[in-house]
Amino acid sequence: MDSRLGIRWNGEHHVITYRRPQGDAVNVYRVKAEDGGYRPPDARDLIALRGGDLSQEGMKTRLQKLSLYSERIREQAKKSAADNIRAMTLDNKNQLSKMAIQAANFSKGNATFRRIEQNRTGGRTWEEIKGADEART
């Protein structure tokens, strides 16, 4: 591997760094477990670093990798934008009815707290009330 690679502890994880000709070393790779927690560095990290080493490949392969990466990033951005638009325009039945009422200028419309619902489970019918009144007289 490269002698410019190093490793340091950031308080939570081991971080593999790369020493540049000028300035401080930059972070290249963070060693973490599948659940995002701590784990010590091992062969998996060396394989990951070797997979990202572009100096071992030809220019054509490097350009293909970079273009695939850029395409994937663009697709993710496009999908994210489409999801955001769908989430912003996703309305349920109540929201759509309110928008239609506001568009037609029908004031507050059929608000739930303004509805008068008949209680059909109890009480008396008109015939029963009329019969009781006639019986009293």
Backbone as CSV, one residue per row, in Angstrom:
resi,resn,N_x,N_y,N_z,CA_x,CA_y,CA_z,C_x,C_y,C_z
1,MET,0.843,-1.182,0.000,0.000,0.000,0.000,0.886,1.242,0.000
2,ASP,0.286,2.361,0.043,0.984,3.649,-0.046,1.487,4.095,1.331
3,SER,2.705,4.593,1.375,3.284,5.051,2.649,2.631,6.335,3.134
4,ARG,1.900,7.029,2.279,1.240,8.269,2.678,-0.076,8.012,3.417
5,LEU,-0.512,6.753,3.457,-1.731,6.414,4.186,-1.425,6.323,5.669
6,GLY,-2.354,6.748,6.474,-2.216,6.676,7.919,-3.558,6.358,8.554
7,ILE,-3.558,6.197,9.851,-4.804,5.929,10.568,-4.796,6.737,11.851
8,ARG,-5.955,7.261,12.221,-6.062,8.028,13.461,-7.415,7.730,14.106
9,TRP,-7.536,8.073,15.357,-8.755,7.867,16.128,-9.450,9.214,16.277
10,ASN,-10.750,9.293,15.890,-11.455,10.576,15.982,-12.368,10.669,17.207
11,GLY,-12.254,9.705,18.117,-13.093,9.716,19.313,-14.212,8.706,19.246
12,GLU,-14.619,8.329,18.033,-15.673,7.331,17.851,-15.237,6.197,16.940
13,HIS,-14.486,6.521,15.901,-14.084,5.543,14.900,-12.616,5.738,14.517
14,HIS,-12.055,4.699,13.933,-10.749,4.842,13.293,-10.979,5.481,11.924
15,VAL,-10.116,6.388,11.545,-10.227,7.065,10.252,-8.912,6.881,9.517
16,ILE,-8.997,6.388,8.290,-7.809,6.230,7.457,-7.584,7.550,6.732
17,THR,-6.359,8.062,6.808,-6.047,9.372,6.244,-5.006,9.250,5.142
18,TYR,-4.909,10.300,4.336,-3.934,10.370,3.248,-3.162,11.667,3.404
19,ARG,-1.826,11.562,3.484,-0.969,12.734,3.670,-0.670,13.368,2.307
20,ARG,-1.047,14.623,2.148,-0.814,15.354,0.901,0.563,16.006,0.929
21,PRO,1.072,16.400,-0.242,2.381,17.068,-0.257,2.394,18.362,0.561
22,GLN,1.295,19.115,0.531,1.190,20.336,1.319,-0.053,20.243,2.191
23,GLY,0.024,20.781,3.365,-1.142,20.840,4.239,-1.306,19.590,5.087
24,ASP,-2.432,19.551,5.770,-2.722,18.440,6.667,-3.191,17.216,5.894
25,ALA,-3.191,16.088,6.585,-3.709,14.853,5.997,-5.232,14.945,5.878
26,VAL,-5.788,14.323,4.840,-7.234,14.354,4.619,-7.819,12.983,4.941
27,ASN,-9.053,12.984,5.402,-9.751,11.730,5.699,-10.121,11.035,4.400
28,VAL,-9.868,9.739,4.345,-10.188,8.958,3.157,-11.311,7.979,3.431
29,TYR,-11.287,7.351,4.595,-12.199,6.248,4.854,-12.423,6.140,6.359
30,ARG,-13.674,5.958,6.767,-13.996,5.778,8.183,-14.331,4.312,8.423
31,VAL,-13.677,3.709,9.378,-13.902,2.299,9.712,-15.093,2.227,10.643
32,LYS,-16.157,1.537,10.220,-17.336,1.400,11.071,-18.013,0.069,10.800
33,ALA,-18.777,-0.400,11.767,-19.498,-1.664,11.649,-20.720,-1.469,10.763
34,GLU,-21.415,-2.559,10.464,-22.601,-2.491,9.599,-23.692,-1.613,10.199
35,ASP,-23.780,-1.599,11.530,-24.792,-0.768,12.178,-24.304,0.654,12.462
36,GLY,-23.112,0.992,11.984,-22.566,2.333,12.167,-21.743,2.493,13.426
37,GLY,-21.614,1.427,14.217,-20.863,1.495,15.464,-19.377,1.237,15.257
38,TYR,-18.698,1.053,16.378,-17.255,0.859,16.360,-16.896,-0.566,15.954
39,ARG,-15.792,-0.697,15.235,-15.125,-1.973,15.013,-13.673,-1.675,14.680
40,PRO,-12.770,-2.571,15.038,-11.348,-2.326,14.729,-11.075,-2.534,13.243
41,PRO,-10.071,-1.880,12.691,-9.724,-2.064,11.274,-9.274,-3.501,11.012
42,ASP,-9.623,-4.025,9.832,-9.203,-5.372,9.454,-9.057,-5.454,7.936
43,ALA,-9.056,-6.659,7.398,-8.812,-6.874,5.967,-9.901,-6.253,5.093
44,ARG,-11.104,-6.158,5.599,-12.191,-5.547,4.811,-11.847,-4.113,4.425
45,ASP,-11.209,-3.411,5.315,-10.843,-2.025,5.045,-9.737,-1.922,4.006
46,LEU,-8.800,-2.856,4.052,-7.753,-2.872,3.022,-8.340,-3.168,1.650
47,ILE,-9.310,-4.072,1.599,-9.972,-4.387,0.316,-10.726,-3.165,-0.196
48,ALA,-11.393,-2.450,0.704,-12.136,-1.248,0.292,-11.179,-0.176,-0.223
49,LEU,-10.045,-0.009,0.453,-9.065,0.978,-0.014,-8.469,0.569,-1.352
50,ARG,-8.166,-0.709,-1.499,-7.595,-1.183,-2.752,-8.613,-1.017,-3.891
51,GLY,-9.888,-1.195,-3.608,-10.923,-1.004,-4.630,-11.047,0.432,-5.084
52,GLY,-10.709,1.369,-4.210,-10.785,2.779,-4.568,-9.484,3.350,-5.095
53,ASP,-8.454,2.522,-5.194,-7.150,2.986,-5.670,-7.170,3.086,-7.190
54,LEU,-7.222,4.295,-7.696,-7.304,4.499,-9.145,-5.943,4.426,-9.836
55,SER,-4.872,4.441,-9.068,-3.555,4.420,-9.698,-3.214,3.056,-10.288
56,GLN,-3.910,2.013,-9.885,-3.647,0.666,-10.383,-4.377,0.384,-11.701
57,GLU,-5.214,1.311,-12.146,-6.038,1.080,-13.333,-5.648,2.044,-14.444
58,GLY,-6.070,1.693,-15.642,-5.814,2.555,-16.783,-6.731,3.763,-16.799
59,MET,-6.404,4.715,-17.665,-7.183,5.950,-17.741,-8.620,5.673,-18.175
60,LYS,-8.806,4.738,-19.109,-10.152,4.427,-19.597,-11.027,3.896,-18.461
61,THR,-10.482,3.011,-17.649,-11.237,2.459,-16.530,-11.561,3.534,-15.506
62,ARG,-10.606,4.414,-15.235,-10.851,5.511,-14.298,-11.986,6.399,-14.774
63,LEU,-11.941,6.764,-16.053,-12.991,7.628,-16.595,-14.351,6.941,-16.565
64,GLN,-14.392,5.643,-16.828,-15.652,4.911,-16.765,-16.205,4.899,-15.343
65,LYS,-15.331,4.651,-14.366,-15.775,4.667,-12.980,-16.307,6.037,-12.577
66,LEU,-15.585,7.077,-12.973,-16.023,8.428,-12.631,-17.345,8.784,-13.300
67,SER,-17.515,8.366,-14.551,-18.769,8.680,-15.242,-19.939,7.888,-14.644
68,LEU,-19.698,6.637,-14.254,-20.753,5.861,-13.605,-21.138,6.479,-12.260
69,TYR,-20.131,6.914,-11.528,-20.396,7.565,-10.248,-21.201,8.846,-10.448
70,SER,-20.805,9.658,-11.421,-21.523,10.910,-11.694,-22.950,10.633,-12.142
71,GLU,-23.129,9.616,-12.967,-24.477,9.265,-13.421,-25.346,8.816,-12.255
72,ARG,-24.778,8.038,-11.359,-25.527,7.577,-10.191,-25.926,8.751,-9.307
73,ILE,-25.023,9.705,-9.136,-25.329,10.892,-8.327,-26.449,11.711,-8.976
74,ARG,-26.382,11.880,-10.299,-27.440,12.625,-11.003,-28.786,11.925,-10.885
75,GLU,-28.805,10.594,-11.009,-30.058,9.845,-10.881,-30.633,9.978,-9.479
76,GLN,-29.766,9.924,-8.466,-30.239,10.091,-7.098,-30.807,11.480,-6.878
77,ALA,-30.156,12.489,-7.447,-30.654,13.861,-7.305,-32.002,14.023,-8.011
78,LYS,-32.118,13.428,-9.197,-33.383,13.509,-9.934,-34.502,12.801,-9.175
79,LYS,-34.198,11.619,-8.629,-35.197,10.867,-7.870,-35.586,11.618,-6.609
80,SER,-34.610,12.214,-5.947,-34.886,12.978,-4.741,-35.778,14.179,-5.055
81,ALA,-35.499,14.854,-6.156,-36.328,16.004,-6.544,-37.749,15.552,-6.861
82,ALA,-37.890,14.431,-7.566,-39.224,13.923,-7.884,-39.968,13.525,-6.613
83,ASP,-39.269,12.901,-5.662,-39.896,12.524,-4.402,-40.323,13.757,-3.613
84,ASN,-39.493,14.791,-3.630,-39.846,16.020,-2.921,-41.079,16.672,-3.529
85,ILE,-41.154,16.701,-4.849,-42.324,17.290,-5.513,-43.565,16.475,-5.201
86,ARG,-43.441,15.154,-5.249,-44.592,14.296,-4.960,-45.036,14.487,-3.510
87,ALA,-44.093,14.606,-2.593,-44.444,14.802,-1.188,-45.119,16.150,-0.966
88,MET,-44.676,17.175,-1.710,-45.288,18.496,-1.550,-46.688,18.549,-2.152
89,THR,-46.951,17.776,-3.190,-48.252,17.833,-3.849,-49.175,16.709,-3.430
90,LEU,-48.729,15.865,-2.512,-49.550,14.756,-2.051,-50.597,15.295,-1.092
91,ASP,-51.837,15.287,-1.512,-52.918,15.806,-0.675,-53.923,14.702,-0.401
92,ASN,-54.491,14.730,0.780,-55.532,13.758,1.073,-56.891,14.348,0.728
93,LYS,-57.938,13.599,0.989,-59.279,14.000,0.600,-59.690,15.319,1.259
94,ASN,-59.378,15.491,2.523,-59.771,16.716,3.226,-59.064,17.940,2.653
95,GLN,-57.773,17.811,2.361,-57.044,18.938,1.807,-57.585,19.313,0.435
96,LEU,-57.883,18.300,-0.388,-58.421,18.588,-1.719,-59.788,19.253,-1.642
97,SER,-60.646,18.789,-0.715,-61.969,19.416,-0.603,-61.842,20.853,-0.108
98,LYS,-60.929,21.113,0.817,-60.724,22.483,1.288,-60.229,23.384,0.166
99,MET,-59.316,22.853,-0.650,-58.808,23.656,-1.763,-59.919,23.961,-2.763
100,ALA,-60.800,22.996,-3.033,-61.896,23.222,-3.968,-62.880,24.248,-3.413
101,ILE,-63.149,24.178,-2.127,-64.067,25.130,-1.486,-63.467,26.533,-1.519
102,GLN,-62.184,26.649,-1.248,-61.539,27.955,-1.285,-61.498,28.507,-2.704
103,ALA,-61.278,27.621,-3.685,-61.235,28.072,-5.080,-62.598,28.570,-5.536
104,ALA,-63.674,27.933,-5.044,-65.024,28.344,-5.425,-65.551,29.452,-4.519
105,ASN,-64.764,29.863,-3.523,-65.136,30.948,-2.605,-66.408,30.621,-1.834
106,PHE,-66.464,29.436,-1.245,-67.604,29.009,-0.451,-67.334,29.138,1.035
107,SER,-66.653,30.151,1.447,-66.360,30.426,2.845,-65.692,29.224,3.496
108,LYS,-66.182,28.795,4.638,-65.558,27.699,5.355,-66.068,26.350,4.886
109,GLY,-67.126,26.343,4.117,-67.603,25.097,3.527,-68.173,24.135,4.548
110,ASN,-67.966,22.893,4.291,-68.562,21.834,5.090,-67.585,21.403,6.182
111,ALA,-67.289,22.323,7.087,-66.344,22.018,8.153,-66.950,20.990,9.106
112,THR,-66.143,20.128,9.622,-66.623,19.048,10.488,-67.303,19.600,11.725
113,PHE,-66.749,20.652,12.324,-67.338,21.169,13.557,-68.646,21.926,13.302
114,ARG,-68.972,22.243,12.032,-70.214,22.940,11.724,-71.343,21.993,11.310
115,ARG,-71.050,20.747,11.149,-72.066,19.798,10.686,-73.066,19.501,11.797
116,ILE,-74.320,19.385,11.415,-75.374,18.960,12.342,-75.797,17.572,11.885
117,GLU,-75.504,16.627,12.744,-75.838,15.251,12.383,-77.016,14.811,13.229
118,GLN,-77.945,14.123,12.606,-79.114,13.640,13.321,-78.747,12.412,14.127
119,ASN,-79.286,12.352,15.314,-79.077,11.191,16.152,-80.218,10.216,15.875
120,ARG,-79.958,9.225,15.101,-81.004,8.285,14.697,-81.090,7.082,15.635
121,THR,-80.280,7.051,16.634,-80.301,5.899,17.529,-81.297,6.071,18.654
122,GLY,-81.607,7.281,19.029,-82.530,7.501,20.139,-83.548,8.554,19.771
123,GLY,-84.354,8.979,20.752,-85.342,10.011,20.497,-86.625,9.432,19.920
124,ARG,-87.567,10.331,19.610,-88.867,9.892,19.111,-89.097,10.447,17.713
125,THR,-89.919,9.766,16.974,-90.283,10.231,15.644,-91.375,11.284,15.773
126,TRP,-91.664,11.954,14.681,-92.703,12.980,14.681,-94.064,12.373,14.996
127,GLU,-94.287,11.192,14.484,-95.566,10.519,14.754,-95.716,10.225,16.244
128,GLU,-94.628,9.800,16.899,-94.689,9.515,18.328,-94.926,10.787,19.125
129,ILE,-94.286,11.881,18.715,-94.476,13.156,19.422,-95.904,13.635,19.244
130,LYS,-96.432,13.572,18.028,-97.797,14.024,17.763,-98.784,13.165,18.515
131,GLY,-98.531,11.870,18.567,-99.425,10.970,19.303,-99.405,11.255,20.804
132,ALA,-98.246,11.593,21.357,-98.148,11.896,22.791,-98.844,13.206,23.100
133,ASP,-98.744,14.203,22.191,-99.422,15.484,22.409,-100.925,15.318,22.371
134,GLU,-101.440,14.517,21.472,-102.878,14.289,21.353,-103.404,13.520,22.575
135,ALA,-102.566,12.638,23.104,-102.985,11.858,24.250,-103.064,12.735,25.501
136,ARG,-102.245,13.757,25.610,-102.263,14.659,26.760,-103.495,15.562,26.725
137,THR,-103.979,15.868,25.573,-105.120,16.791,25.502,-106.424,16.089,25.556
